[in-house]
Amino acid sequence: MEQTREKEEDGVECDEQTGYVIGLDLRSSCLYGSINSNSSLFRLVHLQKLDLADNDFNYSRIPTSIRNFPSLTYLDLSASVFSGRVPAEVSQLVKLSLLNLSSNTDPSSGVGLLKLDGNNFRNLVRNLTRLEHLRLRYINISSTIPYSMANLSFLTTLDLHQCELFGDFPVTIFHLQNLKSLYVRDNQDLIGHLPEFNQSSRLITLDLHGTRFSGNFPSSIGKIDSLKQLDVAACNFSEGLIPSSIGNLRQLVYLDLSANKFVGQIPESFANLTQLTVFRISTSPLTGSVPSWIGNFSKLVYLDFSYSRLNGSILASFSNLTNLEILYLQYNNLLRGKVEFQQFQNLQNLNQLDLSANSLEFITDTVIMNATVPQFQVLGLARCNLTQFPYFLRYQKNLQNLYLDQNKIHGQVPKWMWNMSTGSLMYFNLGTNLLSGFEQLPNVLPWVNLRFLSLSSNMFHGPVPVPAASTLGYEVQDNNFSGEVPPVICNMSSLLALDMSNNNFSGMIPQCFGNFSDHLTLLLLRNNSFHGNLPQRYSNKSILRMLDVSHNQLQGPLPRSLMNCLMLETLVLSNNNLSDVFPFWLWTLPELKLLAMRHNGFHGVIGKPKNNQRFPKLRLLDMSYNNFSGKFLAEYIFSEYAMRPNMTVNQESYIEADVNYESANGVITLSYGSTITIISKGVDRYYSKIQEAFAVIDISCNKFEGKIDEWIGNLKGLRSLNVSNNLLTGAIPSSLGNLTQLESLDLSNNRFSGEIPQQLVQLTFLAEFDVSHNNLTGHIPSGTQLGGFNVTSYEGNTGLCGDPLPKKCGNSNTPDQVPPSGGEKNNSGPETEFDWIFVLAGYGSGVVIGVGLAEIVITRRPGMFLEIVGTLSRLMQSITSRKRFGR
């Protein structure tokens, strides 16, 4: 039969004999709009090739009418904003050799839009046996990889990048004879191990980045002569040396071994890898010096040795790398040598340089040749012991990220800084230095595209600078800024994070801060001198997660519009002059975990809420030092589920808000943690981080009265309970014994009566315990840690007895009460008991030690000291007599 001839015009390919359209290539044709099953496209039933990639189909679904193309061998719908489920009908296209549904992501967030359920995934693999290229990148599959994948004998490309895959990766896939490219990157729950390879493997690309592949990294990897790209970063391979056989892969252009457990030095055999353009071994416990042969890698574009333990001098190795664009050496600590920035003048392609946190000596005051330093986009000089701003910065016009934090730069920010990279700077960290002011501070800082600025932890004083309206994150905490917040700051309406804590700001909090809540994730204003009311309006679109206005002089009631902040997790109002009743209406905040109200004028009775509504996630409540009265019933406020003991959170998980900032080298995520001060035994304890599992109730220093309900024993995740300094009466609830995770319990300065419940012996984690100054009676439960606390934990309870008290139960000769913890003492009962301690000490340890101990008593009670000495004398005579007669 004569071969069919084909012709192609404007993306349309026809069979010349029949006239049928057999190919349609509309890639990158700026198509926009939806596509549905009724489209005339699906009448082209003879199609063999359909390419609609790189268009915008506006979140429409892939039509089920795709089944109308039974002859289709090539289907590319990638990067075209399709959404929803991949139709099962795709698996009916049994002649397909190429299927590409990759990169259908949201244009704004980058999140994948397509889903492929596990059954359809398995059917697709089972039916499409002619596949050569299968690309499903960014599709949510949420399934295991079927073992039948190893039956696709024609397969050359398998791309399952970030598909939410889990379970074991079938090792037999590595043995597919035609497989050249394997991408399973960023499937964090995908488990697997590498097989022993042989020279028959045709792999060109192997990308396992961000999976849980583990076990030994086989030295036989060096047999894959064809390999050009090897990325096994952020896996879990066993601790050991990097296989030197990788040095045999002389065609490698991309090598990333970062974030594994590899130890030792970079193998000398790597000197053979002279074709590398990307070389990354960051975040690994590697030691040894930076190899000198790195200077021979003339094609190198990207070099990353950051976050390792490399040492030695650096710059001599890099001067020949004229194609280098990115050099990351930060946080090695042991790298040394002098750095003059004109040494980089040969590297004019270098645009990202990070030398932070090393032992380098920077020459920053050189003027000559500074204009020849490369124009950087990213420059990291944090923790470099800088004492002044590098002179060459005045010539930088393209900076996007600049890190100068954690240095010793002092004095004022120079005026030439206002001309540096004004159109490009996005991320600037100047925090933790010794700076005190600004030369010729402009009304608004000149960086018009700024996204993040930190001036935190310096010694700045006077008015606070105002960044451009584009700013998303602004940190000025821990300075001496003063005065009112400038009204022009209200132009920063896109703020995500604002931290002005620990300064001397005064005046009222700008009302616009409430209006910012559509974007604002955290607002931290603690420890200033703000007065007046809180901002009154919060949008019903609020995404605010953290609000801290503690340690100010705020007044008035809480604004009811806080109910609109449905994502609020932390609300800290402590140490102000706020006056209101208990805010039961905040139960509508489904994410609220921490509510701190201490040291205010909150007042009134906490009655039963309407409809028995409780705070669904509240775990930390501090109501101390207010004027609440009436009964305190925990069941009115807390949910048993929120206070459950075995929360499914990592012990390393903290209450914090993450904020993302775009930058030249990707998205930077900063975590802002909640803080709280909790009183324990009269001492404030500051928590700079709060674990998600931490649970606290503090109602101390109010006017609560009546009994504590036994229901409180249902809050089994509670770690600290403080009800001290109230008017509480009745027995201590035995249900407190159910709170087995309790670490601190303070019931002091109330009117509790009866005995200490025996059930409290179950509190084996208890480190702090105080029942002093109540009306308790009976014995302290013995044989437990309750007897190991200081006597002050029990003082002021005349009817208590047993360890650690001097009063022993059932002994009429012992004192009737616990001695006070301070003040003058009389010369009766307790004083005699105290003195006899020294008598016994002398008897057991010798007269010298006994008298030495008694020295404390001499100045206060000289008469009693003579009695002690007489008693010791008689005891020693008796001991001497017994020795003389052999007894």
Disulfide bonds with the S-S distance in Angstrom:
Cys490-Cys512 2.07
Cys801-Cys809 2.00
